[in-house]
Amino acid sequence: IEVAAGRFEALHFSLGGEGNWSAEDVSHHPPYHMWVTADGEYIFLRAYVEGYMMTHYELQELERR
């Protein structure tokens, strides 16, 4: 996956989203997608949720020591 902090081998997870959901119905949570590094450190790279939540996160920079 490519994010602002660079290009990474990543694992993708999708949580929730069971049942019927829509932007108008807040009783069901829309699917939440997230990516973490596949190097055993599992650094959070990107996540988003659609529907009524419309939230997006992305790693902007990474400094390894």
PyMOL commands that set and color helices and strands:
alter all, ss='L'
color gray80, all
select strands_A, chain A and resi 2-3+6-7+10-15+32-37+44-49+55-58
alter strands_A, ss='S'
color yellow, strands_A
deselect
rebuild
show_as cartoon
